[in-house]
Amino acid sequence: MEQQELNPYAAPKARVDDAGAEAELAPELWNPAAGGAWSLLLSVAFGSWVTLQNWKALGEDKRIGISRVWFIVSLVVFVLVLSIPGMGLIGLPYLLIWYFVENRPQIRYIKERFGSGYPRRSWTKIVLLAFAMAVSAGFILGLVSFFMFRR
């Protein structure tokens, strides 16, 4: 039997440590640690959406519900921070709470279950889309604030 050549461009396969156990194929996921880092630039709403999508891909129903609440609250916080002067002060504490309560457990869960050998989803499209949405939301809220508070 001829050994197949490894494709250097193929997505990595899930690692299995248990001898004799059937290989569990990992779904394609966004790296949750990178999602937390992107949240510094793109908001916690972005990171909580990424976390929610990962839980959905993993089929973790209980965690999907909790993550959905984090996403909705994060959207509200995002709008408040952009629209009300002085609310920006809650941004960093909220990010830290979200990271330790929601994002970090997912990082550990994926690392324990699949190691670092799970297939990765590309960040290119989603980051560009999130950046465009954040800029658009900021522009729209800026216009609304300008017309509401002008003399």
N, C-alpha and C positions, 0 to 999 in steps of 0.2 A: 504494500500500500504506500503510495507516494504522499509525502508530507505536504500539506498545502502551505503556500506562502502567506505570511501575515500581511494584512493590508494596513499600512501605517496611518491611513486616513479613516479607518473604521472606528466607530464609537466603542469605547471600552465595554467589556462585559462585566456583569456582576460577579463579585468574588464569593465563593462558598467555602466556609471553613469546615463544615461538618462532613466527615467522610461517610459515604453511603447515602446521604440525603440528596433528594432531587435538587438540581440547580434552580434557584429562584432567580428569574430574570427580573432585573430592576427596570422600572419604567423610565422613560426619558424625563429627567428632572432638571430644573434650574438649581444651581449650586446655592443652597440657602445662606451660606456665609457670604457669598458674593451679593446675594439679594439684600442682606443686611447692610453691606457696604454701599450698594447703590442707593439705599434708603437715605443715606446722609446727603446725597445730592438731589434725589428725585422725590423725596418725602416718604414717610412711613406708609402712606396709602399704597405706594408702589410696592414696597417690601411686603406689606400684608397681603396684597393681591398675589404676589409671587408665592408666598407661603401657602395661601389658600389653593392655588393651582397645583402645587406640589402635593398637598394632602389629598386633593381630588385624584391625582394620578396614582397615589399610593393606596387609594380606596379606604382611607381612615375616616369613616363616617362621623364619629364623635368629634374628632379634631377639625373636620370640615366645618361643623356648626360653630365651634369656638372661633375658628379662623375667619369665618364670614362676619361674625360680630366685630372682630378686630378690624377688618377691612372697612366696614360701615362707619365705625367710630373714627377710624383714621381719615376717612373722607371728610367727615364733619370737622375734625381738628384741622385738616388741611384748609378747608374753606374759611374757618374761623381765623387761622393764622394769617391768611392772605387778605381777609376783608376787615378785620378789626385791629386798629393800631394798638400796639402793646401786647397782643396775643402771641406774637412770635416768641415770647419768653417761655411759653409752654412747649414749644417744639422739641427742644433738646431733652428735657425730662421725659416727655412722652416717648420719644425715640428710644431712650434708654430702658424705660419700662417695657415697651414692646419687644425690644431686643432680648431682654433677659426672660420675659414671661412667655413669649410666643416664638421668636425666631431661634433662639439658642436651643430649645428642646428639639426643634426640627433638625437642626444641625447634628445634634447627638443621635437622634433617631436614625437618620440616614447613614451616619457613619457606623453605627452599631449594626445596622441591618445589611448594608451593602459595602461598607468600607469606602474607599475612594474610587472604586472601579465601576461606577454606575454611568449609564449614558447621559451626557449633558445636553441640555437644550441650549440653543444659541441665544445670546443676549442682544445681538445687533438690532433686530426689528423691534423688540419690546422696549429696549432702552430709548431708541429713537422716537418711538410712538409716545412713551411716557414723557420724554423731554418736550415734545411738541405739545402734548396735552397740558403739561405744567405751565409752559410759556403762554399758551392760549388762555388758560384759566386765570393766570396772573394778569394778563392784558385785559380780559373781560372784567374781572373784579376791579382792576385799576380804573377802567372807564366808568364803571358804575359808581365807584367811590368819588371820582372826579366830578361827575354830574350831580351826585347827591350832596356833596359838601362845598360846592363852589358858591361864591357869594353873588 
